[in-house]
Each structure stands twice: as C-alpha cells, then as structure tokens.
Amino acid sequence: MSENKKADKIVGVKGMNDILPADAALWELFENTVQSVLKSYGFQKISTPIVESTALFARGLGAVTDIVEKEMYSFTDSMNGDNLTLRPESTAGVVRAAIEHNLTYDGPKRLWYSGPMFRHERPQRGRYRQFHQVGAEAIGFTGPDIDAELIMLCQRLWDDLGLQDVKLQLNSIGDAEERNRHRADLIAYFEQHQALLDADAQRRLHSNPLRILDTKNPAMQEMVNGAPQLLDYLGEESRAHFEGVQKILNHNNIPFTINPRLVRGMDYYNRTVFEWVTDQLGSQGTVCGGGRYDPLVEMFGGKPTPACGFAMGIERLLELMRANGEQAVRNECDVYLVHQGEAAQLQSFVLAERLRNAGLDVVLHCASSNASGSFKSQMKRADASGAAYAIIIGEDEVANHTATVKTMRAEGDSDGEKASAGNQSVVPFDAVSDYLVDQIVGAGGDHDHDHGDHEHVHYHH
C-alpha cells in the first residue's frame, strides 16, 4: 500500500450493532432491573458458550423450524470436522449444561441467563443478526404453579421498567398424543383448502402443520381461523394444568387473553405457551415468549425432567422503554481533576487514587491530540464531564500542599441550602478526600452512615 493512500474503512456487519456509550446507561438500567427481579424469585445465573454443536439445535428446535432450516450461522470446525453453530437461542444450551453437569441431582433449579444470540436473517426493525436475550429456565418443576410464577415474574419486570402497554397471550398446546390427534385433523383440514396455502404452508403441511396456524400471511387468515383448535383436543390432565395456570393468574389480577393460535416457534414446547406482545413496535410486537418444555431434557439424553421457561428480546424492550419516555441518566463522574505542570500531575495521580479509595468516581485529565492542556481547556472538559466538582492543582497548590475544590453543579449542601455553581475552596491536600465525601454525602441527603475504604458513594446528579 502506498504511504499516501488512505486505508479503506472497515465497518460493522449489517444487522450486528454496536452498543455505544450513549446507549450503555439504558442497557445497564435494564440489566440491573432484570437481575434484581430474577434474584427476588430465587433464580441463579448460568452462562453457556455462544457456540454449540449444530445437532443440539437440530434436535431441540426441530429440523423443519425456520430457525434450523434458514436462520442459523453454522460452520464446520477445520480442526476436527465438528459441525458447530452460533446459538440462535439459549434454552437448548442451558438444558444441555444442566444434563452434562447434573445440576438437578439435589432438586429442581431456577436458572437465568443473558447474552447475545445469532440468526442469519434479513435485518429489519426489531430483528437483527446479533441480538440479546434474557431468559429464565425452571428445570424439574411439574405443576402449573411454576408456569404462573414465570408469567408473574415478567409482569413484575414490566412494572419495574415502567412498561404498561405489554399484554399477555396464553394458550395450551397439550401433550404429544393430543397434538397428534389434532395434527391429523389439521392436515385433513388444510388439504381441503390446499389452494389457499402459500409456499411455506405447503412445505410444512405434513412436517409441521401446527406452525401454519402462526402464519402472518393476510390472505390465509380467514381460512386459518376456521381450522380445528388444539384446545378442543386437550385431555383431562392438560386441561387441568391449563386451568391451574389461569386460576393463579386470575387470583393475582394478571390479565390475559387466550389465543388458540399461539404455538411458539420451537418444537420442544408442550402444554402452557405464552407471549407478551405490544402494538408499539410495528410488526415485531412480541417482546417475550415462553412456555413448558417437558420433553426436551429427555430429547437431549437426560432423565425425563419437566421444565418451563421464557426468553425476552433486550433490543425490543429497550426500544419500548424509549417509546415510553425512559431516559437513563448518563454515567457522570463525581470529580474531574485538573492540573498544570509536572509536579502537579504527579500529585494529581496520588489524589485521584485516594478519592477512588473513598468510593468516588474520578476522571483525571490526560493529554489528548485535539485539546491544549491549558487550565481553560481542562475546565471545559471538566464541565462537559458532568462532574459535580473539579479539583485544581497548579504550582501554588503544589507549593502550599493544598488543592482547590470548585463546585461545578448547584446542589443542596449539608445544611439544606443551595450551593452555587462556581464556589471554590482551598483545602489541605491530605484533607481533600474527607472534605469531598462530606460534601457529596451531605448533598445527597440520603446517606447517614460512615464510608469505609472502597465503599462507593457516587452522587447521582
């Protein structure tokens, strides 16, 4: 390459998005809220690899599902010939890990996960090639109570996130024998209306006819609405289980709509299935989905073990939070440290570490290519940082073993009065840490305990 020729810019892969600092605060708010809610229900975190054996998903999701047929990032490992796939979802991996490590040897487990998933599909609003999910898996529980608890957990999360326009749809798809009886009648019905089936439906007619009920093709809606409903084929146990879920939800004032066409996209589901939907995100209105998957553990070579879970799309929920006016406060620092001269710079490093030991967030001014190191330039940076205080160390401060503390934001002081922005005090160098902690804790108004080393006292502006 010629020395004068500018290198071509490499950009990100389409459908795989960067999470920039401006977005990070909302992600952090969401993740902290989710973790708090899941912990309050007794769920423990599990992390599994993003790459799994392709056979895991083909067996678990179903060979004729859209995901396995068209949407997986799969490749052959050149070292050993293994067929591997970037995970399109996490339930299969969590169940695989639970079996492999015998997690349920001492009883049922409540597990949760969070991380990136991958689908090789055309990117559009609300659908990305790399996206993030949070999910929960309750493994080893048999009754309708855990199904209802998972749904109530979701409702609590929507409440804590301030999301009001999220509605619950509920259905039961019964057990295998019930689905087989329904399947035979469903195929017969669709064969009578074969001329109305689109290419996808024709392909699924004999392999996975239940998924035809989930079609989004408007030309097929009227015909599909007249198809036999699986709810009419439920046996006594499946019906009692479904009624048990509804009874708990009704008793706890969780509104829902029974949607007899709700089947979910994975083959491993049985009995309870549910989705949380909104009309604020266009066609991609499902923000969370789940249900019971009792057959899956045995399908993966484990002992018969009942299970239930859900997954929610983080990007869609963040979009919904923004639509509801949610704006997370950016992560501002407590102190910006300004200095001039070599001796002052060395002292600034010492002071910055002391302040961090006291639990404060500190940004120490460092040289950059696009700004001078003048006091004026540094103070502009201090103001832009959102810091509550600037600390200034120059030649005079070094000589007198002091630091100048300047108030950058008007906040209530410890006496409840307003401290004006621009006020500054000269403080002995060794007392700066205690002085600032007193100022910040006093201004916060809700801290009445002593702060030991490393206890975080960040003041939220």
C-alpha positions in Angstrom: 0.0 0.0 0.0 1.3 3.5 -0.9 2.3 5.6 2.1 -0.1 8.3 0.9 -3.1 6.1 0.2 -5.7 6.2 2.9 -6.7 2.7 4.2 -10.3 1.6 3.4 -12.6 2.0 6.4 -13.9 -1.3 7.8 -17.5 -1.1 9.0 -19.5 -3.5 11.2 -21.5 -6.4 9.8 -25.0 -5.5 8.8 -27.5 -6.5 11.4 -24.9 -6.6 14.2 -25.0 -3.4 16.1 -22.5 -1.6 18.4 -23.7 -0.6 21.9 -22.2 2.9 22.2 -21.6 4.8 25.5 -24.7 7.0 24.9 -26.8 3.8 25.0 -24.9 2.0 27.7 -26.7 3.7 30.6 -30.2 2.4 29.5 -28.7 -1.1 28.9 -27.3 -1.0 32.4 -30.6 0.2 33.9 -32.4 -2.7 32.2 -29.8 -5.3 33.1 -29.7 -4.2 36.8 -33.5 -4.2 37.0 -33.8 -7.7 35.4 -31.1 -9.1 37.7 -32.8 -7.7 40.8 -36.2 -9.1 39.8 -34.8 -12.6 38.9 -32.8 -12.7 42.2 -36.0 -11.8 44.1 -37.6 -15.0 42.7 -34.7 -17.2 43.6 -33.1 -17.6 40.1 -29.4 -18.2 39.8 -27.3 -17.1 36.8 -25.8 -19.6 34.3 -23.6 -18.8 31.3 -23.1 -21.1 28.4 -20.9 -20.8 25.3 -22.2 -18.9 22.3 -21.1 -21.9 20.1 -22.7 -25.3 20.4 -23.0 -28.5 18.4 -25.3 -28.0 15.4 -27.0 -31.2 16.4 -28.2 -29.7 19.7 -30.4 -27.2 17.9 -31.5 -29.5 15.1 -32.7 -32.0 17.8 -34.1 -29.4 20.2 -35.7 -26.8 18.0 -36.9 -29.2 15.3 -35.4 -29.9 11.9 -38.2 -28.2 10.0 -38.4 -25.0 12.0 -37.4 -21.7 10.3 -34.5 -21.3 12.7 -32.9 -24.6 11.8 -33.7 -24.5 8.1 -32.8 -21.0 7.3 -31.6 -18.8 10.1 -28.5 -20.5 11.8 -24.9 -19.4 11.5 -23.4 -22.9 11.1 -19.9 -23.9 10.1 -17.5 -26.9 10.2 -14.6 -26.8 12.5 -11.5 -27.2 10.3 -9.5 -28.7 13.2 -11.7 -31.7 13.8 -14.7 -31.6 11.4 -17.3 -30.9 14.1 -20.4 -29.1 12.9 -20.9 -26.1 15.1 -23.5 -23.2 15.3 -23.6 -19.8 16.8 -26.5 -20.2 19.3 -29.9 -18.8 17.9 -31.4 -19.2 21.4 -30.2 -20.3 24.8 -32.8 -22.8 26.2 -31.1 -25.7 24.4 -27.7 -24.8 25.7 -28.9 -24.3 29.3 -30.6 -27.7 29.3 -27.5 -29.3 27.8 -25.4 -27.8 30.6 -27.9 -28.9 33.2 -27.8 -32.5 32.0 -24.0 -32.5 31.5 -23.3 -31.2 35.0 -26.1 -33.0 36.7 -27.5 -29.7 38.1 -30.8 -31.2 39.3 -29.2 -34.0 41.3 -30.4 -32.3 44.5 -33.7 -31.0 43.3 -35.2 -28.5 40.8 -33.3 -25.5 39.7 -34.3 -21.9 38.8 -31.7 -20.6 36.3 -31.4 -17.4 34.3 -29.1 -16.2 31.5 -28.3 -13.1 29.5 -26.3 -12.7 26.3 -26.0 -12.4 22.5 -27.9 -14.8 20.1 -27.4 -15.0 16.3 -29.8 -15.6 13.4 -28.9 -15.4 9.7 -31.8 -13.4 8.5 -32.6 -10.2 6.8 -32.1 -7.3 9.3 -35.1 -5.1 9.8 -36.6 -3.1 12.7 -36.7 -5.2 15.8 -34.9 -8.2 14.0 -31.1 -8.3 14.0 -28.4 -10.9 13.1 -26.9 -10.5 16.5 -29.4 -9.7 19.3 -29.5 -10.1 23.0 -31.9 -12.1 25.2 -32.5 -12.5 28.9 -34.2 -15.7 29.8 -35.2 -17.9 32.7 -35.4 -21.7 32.9 -37.1 -23.6 35.7 -36.0 -27.2 35.5 -37.6 -30.0 37.5 -40.9 -28.4 38.3 -44.1 -30.2 37.3 -47.2 -28.1 38.2 -49.0 -25.1 36.8 -47.6 -23.1 39.7 -44.2 -22.5 38.1 -45.8 -21.6 34.8 -47.8 -18.9 36.5 -44.8 -17.8 38.6 -42.7 -17.2 35.5 -45.5 -15.1 34.0 -45.9 -13.1 37.2 -42.1 -12.5 37.2 -42.5 -11.0 33.8 -45.3 -8.8 35.0 -43.2 -7.5 37.9 -40.4 -6.8 35.4 -42.7 -4.7 33.2 -43.9 -2.8 36.2 -40.3 -2.1 37.4 -39.3 -1.0 33.9 -42.4 1.3 33.6 -43.8 -0.6 30.7 -47.6 -0.5 30.6 -48.6 -1.5 27.0 -47.4 -5.1 27.2 -50.2 -7.7 27.0 -50.2 -11.4 27.9 -51.4 -14.0 25.4 -51.8 -17.6 26.7 -52.5 -21.0 25.2 -52.0 -24.7 25.8 -50.7 -27.0 23.1 -51.3 -30.1 25.2 -49.2 -33.2 25.2 -47.8 -35.3 22.2 -50.8 -37.6 22.0 -53.3 -34.7 22.0 -51.2 -32.9 19.4 -51.1 -36.0 17.2 -54.9 -36.3 17.1 -55.2 -32.6 16.4 -52.4 -32.8 13.8 -54.3 -35.5 11.8 -57.4 -33.4 11.7 -55.4 -30.2 11.0 -53.7 -31.8 7.9 -57.0 -33.0 6.6 -58.5 -29.5 7.0 -55.6 -27.8 5.3 -55.7 -30.4 2.5 -59.3 -29.4 1.8 -58.0 -25.8 1.5 -54.7 -26.5 -0.2 -55.3 -23.9 -2.9 -55.1 -21.2 -0.2 -51.8 -22.4 1.3 -48.7 -20.3 0.4 -45.3 -21.9 -0.3 -44.2 -22.0 3.4 -47.5 -23.6 4.4 -47.3 -26.2 1.6 -43.8 -27.2 2.8 -45.0 -27.5 6.4 -48.3 -29.3 5.7 -47.0 -32.8 6.5 -43.9 -32.0 8.6 -45.1 -29.2 11.0 -48.7 -28.2 10.3 -49.1 -26.6 13.7 -46.8 -23.8 12.6 -49.2 -22.9 9.8 -51.5 -21.6 12.5 -48.8 -19.0 13.2 -48.8 -17.6 9.6 -48.6 -13.9 9.1 -49.9 -14.1 5.6 -53.1 -12.0 5.5 -54.5 -14.0 2.6 -54.6 -17.1 4.8 -56.1 -15.6 8.0 -59.7 -16.4 7.4 -59.0 -19.9 6.4 -56.7 -20.5 9.3 -59.2 -19.0 11.7 -61.6 -21.9 10.8 -59.0 -24.6 11.5 -59.6 -27.1 14.3 -58.4 -25.7 17.6 -56.0 -27.6 19.7 -57.7 -26.6 22.9 -60.7 -28.8 21.9 -58.3 -31.8 21.9 -56.9 -31.4 25.4 -57.2 -34.4 27.7 -58.2 -34.2 31.4 -54.6 -33.6 32.7 -53.7 -31.0 30.1 -56.9 -29.2 30.7 -56.5 -29.2 34.5 -52.9 -27.9 34.1 -54.0 -25.0 31.9 -56.9 -24.2 34.2 -54.5 -24.2 37.1 -52.3 -21.6 35.4 -55.3 -19.4 34.7 -56.6 -19.7 38.3 -53.3 -18.4 39.8 -53.1 -15.6 37.3 -56.7 -14.6 37.9 -56.2 -14.7 41.7 -53.2 -12.3 41.3 -55.0 -10.0 38.9 -52.8 -10.7 35.9 -54.9 -10.0 32.8 -54.5 -12.3 29.8 -56.1 -13.3 26.5 -56.4 -16.9 25.4 -55.0 -17.1 21.9 -55.8 -20.6 20.4 -53.4 -20.0 17.5 -50.4 -19.3 19.7 -48.0 -22.2 19.2 -44.4 -20.7 19.5 -41.7 -21.5 17.0 -39.7 -24.3 18.7 -40.7 -28.0 18.6 -39.9 -28.6 22.2 -42.9 -26.9 23.8 -45.9 -28.7 25.4 -48.9 -27.6 27.4 -48.5 -23.9 28.5 -47.2 -21.4 26.0 -47.3 -17.7 26.3 -46.2 -14.4 24.7 -46.1 -10.8 25.9 -47.0 -8.5 23.0 -47.2 -4.8 22.3 -48.6 -2.8 19.4 -45.9 -0.1 19.8 -43.2 -1.9 17.8 -44.9 -2.4 14.5 -44.9 -6.0 13.1 -42.3 -7.2 15.6 -44.7 -6.9 18.6 -43.6 -10.0 20.6 -41.1 -8.9 23.4 -41.1 -12.1 25.4 -42.2 -15.7 24.8 -42.0 -18.9 26.6 -43.8 -22.0 28.0 -43.4 -25.5 29.2 -41.0 -27.9 27.5 -41.2 -31.2 29.4 -39.9 -33.4 26.6 -36.6 -31.5 26.0 -34.4 -32.9 28.7 -35.1 -36.5 27.6 -34.6 -35.5 23.9 -31.1 -34.5 24.9 -30.3 -37.8 26.6 -31.3 -36.9 30.2 -33.8 -38.5 32.5 -37.4 -37.3 32.0 -37.5 -33.9 33.7 -40.3 -31.3 33.4 -39.2 -27.7 32.7 -40.6 -24.3 31.9 -39.0 -21.0 30.8 -39.1 -17.8 28.8 -36.8 -15.5 26.8 -37.2 -11.8 26.1 -35.5 -9.7 23.5 -33.5 -6.9 25.1 -33.3 -4.6 22.0 -37.1 -4.7 21.6 -37.7 -4.0 25.2 -35.2 -1.1 25.2 -37.0 0.3 22.1 -40.2 0.0 24.1 -38.7 1.8 27.1 -37.6 4.7 24.9 -41.1 4.8 23.4 -42.4 5.2 26.9 -40.1 8.1 27.6 -37.4 6.3 29.6 -34.1 8.0 29.6 -31.3 6.7 31.8 -29.1 9.2 33.5 -25.7 9.2 31.8 -22.9 7.9 34.0 -21.4 11.1 35.2 -18.3 11.3 37.4 -18.1 12.9 40.9 -14.8 14.7 40.4 -12.7 15.9 37.4 -9.1 16.5 38.3 -7.3 19.4 36.6 -3.6 20.0 36.9 -0.8 22.1 35.4 2.9 21.2 35.5 4.8 18.0 36.1 4.8 18.2 39.9 1.0 18.9 39.9 0.4 16.0 37.6 2.3 13.6 39.9 0.3 14.9 42.9 -3.0 14.6 40.9 -2.3 10.8 40.4 -1.9 10.4 44.2 -5.1 12.4 45.0 -7.1 10.6 42.3 -6.3 7.2 43.8 -7.2 8.4 47.3 -10.5 9.7 46.1 -11.3 6.4 44.4 -10.3 4.6 47.6 -13.0 6.7 49.2 -15.6 5.4 46.7 -15.7 8.4 44.3 -15.8 8.3 40.5 -12.8 10.4 39.3 -11.7 11.4 35.9 -8.0 12.6 35.8 -7.3 14.9 32.9 -4.8 13.3 30.5 -3.2 14.8 27.4 -5.1 14.5 24.1 -4.5 15.3 20.4 -7.4 17.7 20.0 -7.1 20.0 23.0 -4.4 22.0 24.7 -3.5 21.4 28.3 -4.4 24.9 29.5 -6.4 25.4 32.6 -9.2 26.9 30.4 -9.3 23.9 28.1 -9.2 21.5 31.1 -12.1 23.3 32.8 -14.2 23.0 29.7 -13.5 19.2 29.8 -14.5 19.2 33.5 -17.8 20.9 32.7 -18.6 18.6 29.8 -17.9 15.5 32.0 -20.9 16.3 34.2 -18.7 16.2 37.3 -20.1 17.7 40.5 -16.7 19.0 41.5 -13.4 20.0 39.8 -10.2 19.8 41.7 -7.4 22.1 40.6 -3.8 21.5 41.3 -1.3 24.1 40.0 2.1 25.5 41.0 0.6 27.3 44.0 -1.3 24.3 45.3 1.9 22.1 45.0 3.9 24.7 46.9 1.3 25.0 49.6 0.4 21.3 49.7 -3.3 22.2 49.0 -5.9 21.7 46.3 -8.6 24.0 45.1 -12.1 22.4 45.0 -14.6 24.1 42.7 -18.3 23.3 42.7 -19.4 22.6 39.1 -23.1 21.9 39.7 -25.6 23.7 42.0 -26.7 21.2 44.6 -28.2 21.3 48.1 -25.4 21.4 50.7 -25.4 19.6 54.0 -27.4 22.4 55.6 -30.2 22.1 53.0 -29.2 25.4 51.3 -28.2 25.8 47.7 -24.5 25.8 47.0 -23.9 28.0 43.9 -22.0 26.5 41.0 -18.6 28.3 40.8 -18.0 28.3 44.6 -14.5 27.2 45.3 -12.5 26.3 48.5 -8.8 25.8 49.1 -8.4 22.6 51.1 -5.3 21.0 52.6 -4.1 18.2 50.3 -4.4 15.4 52.9 -8.0 16.5 53.8 -9.4 16.7 50.2 -10.8 13.1 50.3 -12.7 13.6 53.6 -13.9 17.0 52.5 -15.4 15.8 49.2 -17.0 12.8 50.7 -18.7 15.0 53.3 -19.8 17.4 50.6 -21.2 14.7 48.3 -22.8 12.6 51.0 -24.3 15.8 52.6 -25.6 17.0 49.2 -27.1 13.5 48.6 -29.2 13.9 51.7 -29.9 10.1 51.9 -26.7 8.8 53.3 -26.3 8.7 57.1 -23.5 6.1 57.5 -19.8 6.3 57.5 -18.0 5.3 54.3 -15.0 2.9 54.7 -12.4 2.3 52.0 -13.8 1.3 48.6 -17.4 1.8 49.5 -19.0 3.6 46.5 -20.7 6.9 47.3 -21.3 8.1 43.8 -23.5 11.2 43.8 -26.2 11.0 41.1 -26.9 14.4 39.6 
